[in-house]
Amino acid sequence: MIATVALSTSAIQIAATGIAHAAGCDTWYGPGGGSSNATSGIWGVPSNWSTGSIPGGSDDVCITVPGTYTVTLAPWSLGTADPNHAGDGVNALTLGAPSGAQTLDIYGEAGFNDSNETVNTVELDLASSSTINANGTLILDSTNGVSQTGQQPVGASSVISGGPLLNYGHIVTQVEDTGPGAGTYLSIVGFVNEHGASLNDNTGTLTVGDINTSSATNQGTVVVAKGASMVVTPNSFSSSIFTNESTVTNNGSITVNNASWSQSAGSITGNTVTLQSGAVLVDAAGPARFVANYGTVTLNGTIPKSQTITVLGEPYNYQGETYYSSTVTLGGTQVVNNGHIVLEADGKSNTTGGSVYLIDGGLVNNGTVAAKVVDPSWAVHLQVGVTNHHSGSLSVSGGQLLQDTATKTANSGHVTIAANGSYVLDEGASFANAKSATTTIQIAGAKKYGQFGLAGPCCAGPGVFVARGTLSPVLVHGYRPAANKDFAVISLEGGKFEGRFHSVSRKFTADYKSEAASPAFVGAKFR
């Protein structure tokens, strides 16, 4: 009988590359190293390699000899007549042997070219599919540096680009000082952080994307340390997408700028992930917190129960102009919310404040949607169709929620308007209660209570409110009105009120006699 052994892909890769001098590879030996052991040294020294020459564009590179050592890729030159090299371009890289710990340090140190110009990037470019095995560690080592009198800056970025790149080991980013300038860049087409692998952003800023059309998938762990930051962004001619399928720990900051984040599984713990102008969130699963606070962001998919998405209306500058709003577009799709959406027009007037817009598509709400306005200069604009299911909750905790396009809200769940809030329907918007719906109006004083406003502007038609379900006025802050006190909880300012509430709770009755009064309203009268 012949025994069979099943090997994982990573095990096969390690076995295949762990030989002393892999066929077709320029294998690292290091100073005085050899086929059975290797030592630490500098990439740009020909004698450190098995072929006796520094790898080039058509070469496969193997850092696979067992042992514990570090290969440092820093600017190098073969002589005064030769060009300086700020990194290297190779066909493929295999990093990691069956035993020991093998480290490749891409050391971001400024250098000079033959024209005596400063080069502030050290880059390893991969033309083909490459692998970091379980014992391999890649360090993206930026030396931000400072300017010295009469000299060029000494810092530089550390970059790995090209790909694809499969990581079964470890990638670490670090910045050696706090001076301005350089950073670390993971610009890979088809980067996968495999199960059991890690990507640790320890200090400085790690940019995912930027140089190439880039895609990164996390199936292992990603950790952004306190004080560090990770930015997912393309350049002007490409796109970038980060897909999370496992664990992200954000103790610093993560920003998605004009790129895509696909939250398909796994979790994000720690600080909120920031979505900025042009960002796309494709949502599906896993606990996380996102905030959109700059320009227009696109939201697609399903927001899970354990997730919160906050939209903050804040001013931002674009091409010299200041805009006072944040917008989330559903991109013409139907988004399902099983979690929490917060629409907050925060700040003060035109210094720190701005409006919030939710536009273009439909929202099915099984969770909570909360609208809040801090300064009356601004509002939350609801410009999507909403289906608020029985488990769904929609609240206005302050200021104005404006449903100001010809969209429809179908309420089978719970809607609450705080004593300092209003829900305005105009421009052909409609709000229809089902029998199971509850509409709660908070009342804090004779002139301080929540209200629906039905307006009839010039163009798209009046706002329409269809009354069924339960009207539930609630006294708050210790207020108790006199008997027969009437509160204009639905203001008719040219809009249309249709139907009747099936029930009115908490010692109130509905007043429909004032629908033809001036001003016209539907009231809640305290008994």
N, C-alpha and C positions, 0 to 999 in steps of 0.2 A: 504494500500500500504506500502511495506517495502522499506525504503530508503537504497540505496547502496552507499558506499564511497570507492573510489579507493585510495589505498595507494602505494607509491613508495616502492621499496625494502628497501631503507635506512630508511624510516619512520617505516616500519614493524620491522626492526632490532632495532630501538630505542625503539619502544613500547614494544617489546619483552624483551629487556634487561634493561629497565628503572625501573623495579620493585625492591623493596628493597633487596630481596634476591632471585635472579633468581634460578629456580630449576636446580640442578646439578652444580651450580656455587659456587666457593669459592669467595665470594663477599667482596669487600673492604669496611670496616667501618672506620678504622683509630683509633687513640687513643681517647677514649671516644665517638666515633661515634656510630651510630646505623642504624636501618633499614630505618629511615626517613631522616637522614642526615649523612654526612661523613666529616672527617677532614683530614688534611695533616699528612703524617707520612712516616715511613720507611717500605719498602716491607718486610724485613727480621725479622719482629716481629710477632709471632703467634697470639697474641691477637688483632691485627689490622684486622683480617680476620673473616668472618662469621662462618667458621668452627672451629676456634680456632687453626688452623694450617697453616703454610706457604704453598702456592700451590706447587705442584710437577708435575712430568711428565705426570700423567694421569688426572690432574685437568683442568677444564675450569675456567678461571679467568674472573670475571666481575667487572670492575670499572665503575659502572652504577648507583650508588646512587646519586640523585640530590644534587647539591651544587657546590661550587667552592673550589677546593683543589688540592694538588699535592701529588702523590705517588712517592717516590724516591727509585729506585732499585740501591743499592750500595753493595759492598762486605759486607757479614754478616756471623756471626757464632753463633751457639747456646751455645757454651761453649768451654773451652780449650780442651776437649776431642773429640770434633766434628770437622769435616773438615771445612775449610773456603769455602764460596760459592762466586764465582766471577760471580754472575748472577743467572739465573734460567732457567729451561726448563719446559714448561707447554704444555698441549694439545692444548688449544685455548685461545685467548684473545678477550674480547669485552671491548672497551674503549669509554666512552661517554654516558651521561644520557640525558633525554629530556630537562633538564634545567640546568643552571649553566655552569661551565667550568671545565672539569676534565682533569688533566695533568698527564702523566706518564713520569718521568724523569729517563732515563737509564744513571746513573752517572758513568762515566769512571774514577774510582779511583783505584789506585794500591792496591793490597792486598797480603797476604802471605798464602801459603798453609801449610799443616802439616809438610812438609819437609823444611819449612822456605825459600821456593823459591818464588820469586816475580811473581805475576800474573798481567799482564798489559792489561787485557781485561775484561770488564763487558758485559755480553751477555744475551739477552732474546731469547730463542729458542722456536719457535712455531711449534708444531707437526701437527696441523690441521688448517683449514681455520679460519681466524680471521678478526676482523673488528674494524676500528676506526670510530665512528659515528661523526656527524656534530659538536657536542660540545666537542669532544675529541681532545687533543693535545699530540703527542708523541715528546719528546725532546731526541735527541741523543746528549749526553753531554760529550764531550771528554775533559779531563783535561790533556793536553799534559805534563805539569810538567817539572821540571828540576831536575838534580842530586844534592844531598846535600852531603857534606863531610861525609864519613863514612856510608852513607845510600844508600838504593836502590832508583831508580827513583820513583817519586810519581805519575806520570801520567799514564793514561790508555785509551784504545780505548773504544768506546761505539758501541755495535753491536746489531742489531735485525736480526734474521735469521729464516729459515724454511718457513712457510707459507702454502697456499696463504694468502695474506693480502690485504684487500680492505680498502682504505682510503677515507672516506667522510669528514674528518676533516682536521687536520693540522699536518704536520711533520716538525720539526725544528731541524737543526743541528747547533752546536756551539762548539767552542773551547775556554776554559776559559783563556788561556794564549798563548804566541807565542813560547814556548819552543819546541824542536824537539821531535819527537817520535810518539805519538798516533794520531788517527783520528776517523772518524765515518764511519760505514759500514751498508749499506742496502743490506743484502744478502738473498733476498726473492725469492722463486720459485713462480711466479705468483703474483707480486705486481701490483696493479692497483691504480693509483691516479685518483679518480673518478671526474666526472663533479662537479665543485664547490669546490673541495678540493685543498689543496696547499702543496707543498714540498719546503721549503725554506732552502737553504744551506747558512747560514749566515757567518760563519767563518771556517777556517781550510779546510781540505780535506774530502769530502764525497766520499766513494768508493761504487759504485753500482756493486754488483757481488762479486768476489774474493773468498768467502768461499764455496758457493754452486753453482750448476748450476742455474743461476739466470735469471729472466725475469721481466722487468718493463715496464709498459704502462702508459703514461701520457695522461689523458683525462681532466685534470684540469689545474693547473698552476705550473710550476717549475721555481724558481728564484735562480740563483747563484749570490750572492752579490759580490761587488767589493772586491778584495783581497781573496775571497774564491775560491775553485776549486771543481769540480766534475769529478771523473774518473770512466768510465765504463770499467771493466776488469774482466776476470775470473782468477781462479788459474790454476795450471798446468793440472788439471784433469777435468775441467768443461768448460762451455761456458756461455756467458752473452749476453743478447740482450736488448736494450732500444728502445721502440717504442714510437714515438711522434705523438699524434693525436690532440694536442691542442697547448698550449702556453708555450714556453720556453724563459726565459729572461736570457741572459748570460752576466752579468756585470763583471764576474770574468774570470774563464777559465773552459772549458769542454774538456776533452780528452777521446777519445775512443781508447783503446789499446788492440789489439787482441780480440776484441769483435765486436758486430754488433749494428749499429744504423739504425733503420727503420724510415725514414721520410715519414710517410704515409699521414699526413695531418697537419694542424696547422701551426705554424711559429716558427722561432728562431730569436730573435732580440738581438742586442748588439754585443758582440765579436764573433769571428770566432770559430767554433768547430773544434778541431784538431783531425785528424785521423792518427793513428800510427800503426806500424808493425802488420800485421795480422787483422787489422780492416776491417769490411765490411759495406759499406753504401748501403742500399736498398732504393732507392729514388723514390718518387712519386709526392709529392705536397708540396706547402708552401714555403714562402720566407725563405732563410737561407744562411749562408756562411760557407763552409767547407774548410779546408786546409789539404793536405796530405804531410808530411815532414819527414817521417821516415820509411825506409824499404818498404814493399809491402802492398798496400791497394787494396781491391776489390770494384768495383763499379758496381751496377746493377740497372735496372729500367729506369725511365724517370727523367731527370733533368728539373724542371719547369722553366718558364720564369723569375721568380723573385729570382733565385738562382745562386750562383757562387761557383764553385769548383776550387780551386787552388792547383796545384802540384808543390812543391818546391824541386829542386834538392839540397840536403844538405848532408854532410857527417854524418855517424852514426857508432857507435861501436857495434859489435855483437860478443860475445865470444872472446873478445880481438883483433878482426880484425876490421879495419876501411874500410867502404864501401862508395863510393862517388856517390850515386844515390838514387833517389826515384822512385818507380814504382807503377803505377795504372794498375791493370789487370781488364778486363771486364769479366773474368771468362768464356770465350767462349760464352758469350751472346751478344745480340744486345742491345746497350744502345741508347736511344733517348735523344738528347740534345736540349731542347728548351730554355735553359738559357745561362750560360757563363762558359766556361772551360778555365783556364789559366794554361799553361805549362811553367814554368819558371825555367831554369837552372841558379840559382843565385850564388852569392858569388864569391870568387877569388881563382883560381888554386886549390891546394889541402889543403887549410886552411879552407875555409868556403863554397866552391863551390861543385857542383855535377851535374850530368846529370839527365834528366827526361825520363822515359820510359812509353809509353802507349801501352799495349800489350793484346793479346789473346781475340779476339772478333771483333765486328763490331760497328761502331759509325754512327748513323743517325743524321746529324747536321741541325737543323732548327734555331739555335741561333748563338753564336759566339764561335770560338776556337782560342785562341791567344797563339802563341809560342814566347818565348823570351829567349835569351841567353845573360848573362851578361859578362862571361869570355869565350874566344874562346877555353879554355881547355876542355869545356864541350859542350853538344849538347842536343837537344830535339829529342828523337827517337820515331817516329810514326810507330808502328808495329801492327796496326789494319786496317781493311778495313773501308774506310770513304765514306759515301754518303752525299755530301754537297748539300742540297736542295736549291731551288731558294731563300728562305729567309735566307739561311745560309751564314756565313762569316768565312773564315779561313785566319788568318794573321800570318806573320813572322815579328816581330818588331825588331829583332836583332839576330845575330849569325846564327847557322845552325839548320834547321829542317831537320832531316834525315828520309826519308821513306826507311828503309833499310832491309825490308823483302819482300817476294813476295806477297805484299798486293796491293789492288786497291783503288784508290781514284777516285770517279765519281763526277765531279764538275758541278752542274747546277746553282750555286750561285756565290759568289764573293770570290776571293782569292787575297790577297795583300801581296807583299813582300817589306819591307822597304829598304831604300838605303843601310843599313848596314846588310841586311839579305840575306840568301840563302835557297832555298828549293832543297834538293838533293835527287834524285831517283837512287837507286842502288839495287843490290841483287834481281833483278826480279820485283821491284816495278813499278807500272804504275799510271799515272795521266791522266785522260781523261776529256776534256771539252765537255759539251753539247752546243747546239746552243745558249742557254740563258745565258751561263756562261760569266763572266768578269774576266780577269786576269790583275791585276794592278801591275805595276812595278814602284817603286819610283826611281827617278834619281836626285842625289844631286851634281854630278860632273862628270868630264870626266872619272874618274876611280872609282867613288863611286855610285853604283846603285845596286838595287836588281837583283837577278839572280836565274833561275832554273839551276841546275847542273844534267846532265844525265850521269851517270857513268856505266862502264861495267866491274865489278870485275870478279874474276876468277871462281866463283862458281855458284851462282843462276841465272846468266844471267843479261843482261843490264837493266837499268832503261828506261822506255818508257814514252814519252810525246805525247799525241794526241791533236793536235791543232784544235779547233773549237771555236765558240763564238767570243768574243771581246778581243783583246790585247789592254790594256789601259795604256801606259807609262805616268807617271805624274812627271813633274819637281817640285822639292821641294827646300826649303831654298834659294830661289832667283836665283837658277842656270839657265842660258840660254845658250845652246850649239850653236856652229857655225852650219851653214847650212850643211847638208849631214853628220853630225857626226853620226857614227854608234855605237850602244851600244850592246854588246854581252849578251843579256838578257836571252838567253838559251844556255848554254855551253854544247857542245857535246863531252864528254870525254869517248867515247866508248859506250854511250847510243844510243837510237833510237828516232828520231823525226818523227812523222807521221802527215800527213794532212796539212791543211792550216787554218789560222785564217779567220773567215768570215769577220771581220772588224778590223781596227786599228784606234784608235782615237787620238785626240789632236796633230795634225800637225806631226804625225809620219807615216811611212810606214814600212811594214815588209820586212826584207832582208833575203831571202832564198838562195841567191847566195853563201853564205859562209859556207854552210853545208859540202862542201867537202874541205874546206880550212884547214890550219894547223896553229893555232888551229881552229877546226871547231865550228861554232856557228850559231844560228839564231838570227838575229839582229833586233833592232828597230832603224830606221834611221830618224833623225830629218830633216824636210824639211825647 
